[in-house]
Amino acid sequence: MEWFMPIYTSIVGVVVGLLIAWIRSLVSQQKQTKQAEDDRVAALSEGMAILLRSRLLSYYYTYKDLDSIPVDEWSDIEQTHVVYNKLGGNHTGDRIFDILKAKNIQG
């Protein structure tokens, strides 16, 4: 039976080592997957902010020479501005919104 303990210890050591390597591999894969997901979310947020800024500019060019904005359009402008800011939009959107806010609301 003296020969059994060294073999048993070696087998247990190998199994534990393999388990630890497998767990580390899983953790590494999870970190990579999370990073890739975070990168996609950041890209989507940035893309959405660009689209919303473009929409605010479109509103500006539509109403810059008019005295008033229809109330239903104003609601869309406000909502666009709120979401743009939530996505971390810069002051360009705020300046456009302030210019439009100075117009009369028709409706």
C-alpha positions in Angstrom: 0.0 0.0 0.0 3.0 2.3 0.3 3.0 2.8 -3.5 -0.6 3.9 -3.6 -0.2 7.2 -1.7 2.4 8.8 -4.0 0.3 7.8 -7.1 -2.9 9.1 -5.4 -1.2 12.4 -4.5 0.1 12.8 -8.0 -3.3 12.1 -9.6 -5.1 14.5 -7.2 -2.4 17.2 -7.9 -2.9 16.8 -11.7 -6.7 16.9 -11.4 -6.6 20.0 -9.2 -4.1 21.7 -11.5 -6.3 21.0 -14.5 -9.4 22.3 -12.7 -7.6 25.5 -11.7 -6.4 26.0 -15.3 -9.9 25.4 -16.6 -11.4 27.9 -14.2 -8.8 30.5 -15.1 -9.6 29.9 -18.8 -13.3 30.4 -18.1 -12.7 33.6 -16.1 -10.5 34.9 -18.9 -13.1 34.2 -21.5 -15.8 35.9 -19.5 -13.6 39.0 -19.1 -13.0 39.1 -22.9 -16.7 38.6 -23.6 -17.7 41.4 -21.1 -15.1 43.7 -22.7 -16.4 43.0 -26.2 -20.0 43.6 -24.9 -18.9 46.9 -23.2 -17.2 48.0 -26.4 -20.4 47.3 -28.5 -22.6 49.2 -26.0 -20.2 52.1 -26.1 -20.2 52.1 -29.9 -24.0 51.9 -30.0 -24.3 54.8 -27.5 -21.9 56.9 -29.4 -23.6 56.2 -32.7 -27.0 57.0 -31.2 -25.7 60.3 -29.8 -24.3 61.2 -33.3 -27.7 60.4 -34.9 -29.6 62.5 -32.2 -27.2 65.4 -32.7 -27.9 65.2 -36.4 -31.6 65.2 -35.7 -31.3 68.3 -33.5 -29.4 70.0 -36.3 -32.2 69.0 -38.7 -34.7 70.6 -36.4 -32.6 73.7 -36.2 -32.3 74.1 -40.0 -36.0 73.4 -40.4 -37.1 76.1 -37.9 -34.3 78.6 -37.7 -36.0 81.1 -40.0 -39.5 80.5 -38.7 -41.1 82.3 -35.7 -42.7 79.2 -34.2 -42.5 75.5 -33.8 -45.6 73.2 -33.8 -46.3 71.7 -30.4 -46.0 68.1 -31.6 -42.6 68.9 -33.1 -41.5 70.7 -30.0 -42.3 67.5 -28.0 -40.0 65.5 -30.3 -37.3 68.2 -30.0 -37.4 68.1 -26.2 -37.4 64.3 -26.1 -34.5 64.1 -28.6 -32.5 66.6 -26.5 -33.2 64.7 -23.2 -32.0 61.4 -24.7 -29.0 63.1 -26.3 -27.9 64.4 -23.0 -28.4 61.0 -21.3 -26.1 59.5 -23.8 -23.4 62.1 -22.9 -24.1 64.5 -25.7 -22.0 67.6 -25.7 -22.9 71.3 -25.5 -23.6 71.5 -29.3 -27.0 69.9 -28.7 -27.6 72.2 -25.7 -26.9 75.3 -27.8 -29.2 74.1 -30.6 -31.9 73.3 -28.1 -31.6 76.8 -26.5 -32.0 78.4 -29.9 -35.1 76.4 -30.6 -36.4 76.9 -27.1 -36.5 80.7 -27.8 -39.1 80.1 -30.6 -42.8 80.4 -29.9 -44.6 77.1 -29.5 -47.6 76.9 -31.9 -50.5 74.8 -31.1 
